[in-house]
């Protein structure tokens, strides 16, 4: 089978199921596992390098409203690759080509490929996506085994912190303007033994007012800027801490590798949940993966 992935999370799932050799095309953001970086790129970013968070927000908002897309799809590469299966989504018009648009593009290119749209909004639906990829690729049994192992790990995290006090935890997905971290992140916070503030599980990220953030009085702030790795998140979080009095009362501030462990609806969300539990609860018995979260205060 010839697979093109238009989602970094789907690329991770493809490798999880042992299908890396079938992946013939991936996006410019598909960087995990490292082998994925060698797969032919079928997209490129339209966002200017080095843009500020405010500028990125402006460009992304314009893209969602019908302006220039945040990415460019290489139609000729897709034509040459002649995929049997293309994996995309409809959840976020900024993150990938919506499934309906992709089908129209494939029709124009004369490609008769199956299009699988992955649109999870909860941890359970993320795990269901793994099974969906397995079903589409003839590896459903392997997918169900992988999902069972991931569920066991999440349950182990839940049990480890179930009796601990639950600190009021604000997860921020963006800083300028501020957005909460939505969809599955509030569920991750709760499983990790925190009480999510200004967010509801399964609900998309929404813009917040700094005044509301101040009134919520977070004990813990976890800064998870969408698309950022750990170093870039730490750098921005340090500036954010210095400039926002609304966060001054938080006892602990963390920055995280959102790109790898929080923003992408893939198997590494389980690692992100474990890292959150270890950050929120000292000596809880959960081994935190390295390079996921860094404590800044």
Number of C-alpha atoms within 10 A of each C-alpha: 13 17 25 30 26 28 26 26 28 27 27 24 28 25 17 17 21 12 18 18 13 15 21 21 26 27 26 21 20 23 19 15 14 9 12 24 15 12 19 17 22 21 20 14 14 12 15 11 8 8 11 11 16 14 14 17 16 13 20 19 14 14 16 14 11 9 11 14 20 22 18 16 20 13 15 11 14 22 14 10 17 21 22 15 20 26 25 25 22 17 17 12 16 15 18 24 24 17 20 13 11 19 18 11 15 19 12 11 15 11 17 13 17 15 20 17 21 23 15 20 18 20 24 13 16 22 23 17 25 28 23 18 22 20 15 14 18 11 17 17 13 16 25 19 12 18 20 11 12 18 15 12 16 20 12 16 25 19 14 20 23 15 9 13 12 18 18 19 26 28 26 25 26 24 20 15 14 18 20 27 31 23 21 26 32 27 22 25 27 21 23 28 29 26 21 24 23 20 23 17 20 17 15 17 19 14 16 17 10 17 9 11 17 16 9 16 18 26 20 25 24 25 27 30 30 19 18 18 19 19 15 14 24 23 12 17 23 15 10 15 17 10 11 11 11 17 23 16 13 18 11 18 23 22 28 29 25 23 22 26 23 26 24 21 30 24 23 18 25 20 21 26 27 25 25 26 28 23 23 22 20 9 12 15 13 20 13 17 12 9 14 22 26 20 12 14 13
